[in-house]
Amino acid sequence: GTGAQILRGASNGELMHFVPPEARRRRIAGRASVNCVIRADTRLEACRLVDETPGGLGFGDAAVRIAETHFRFRPPTTASGRVVEGFR
């Protein structure tokens, strides 16, 4: 089988669109990590925040929205080539 593989990430312009307004106004950089379920159609769903820095400015919420709208992953497959649905 194969592991999950990224097919598409977000461009810099797409990422900038999601920068929280307060962070943009104050020119604060941030980052967040999310954990999502990979659907058979390569979309992500049920994303949840794992970590964000700095906290409280909205980077976590933005990361969830970006992951679910712009990122695509090929789901893992079994040794026989069958797609493993619902892989997180």
RASUL-V222576 format. One line per field, one symbol per residue. ss: DSSP state (H for helix, E for strand, L for the rest). burial: I if it has 16 or more other C-alpha atoms within 10 Angstrom, else O. A space follows every 10 residues. Layout:
# RASUL-V222576
ss: ???
burial: ???
This chain:
# RASUL-V222576
ss: LELLEEEELL LHHHHHHLLL HHHHHHLLLL EEEEEEEELL LLLEEEEEEE EEELLLLLHH HHHHHHHHHH LEEELLELLL LLELLLEL
burial: OOOIOOOOOO OOOOOOOIII OOOOOOOOOI OIIIIIIIII OIIIIOIIIO OIOOOOIIII IIIIOIIIOO IIIIIIIOOO OOIIOOIO
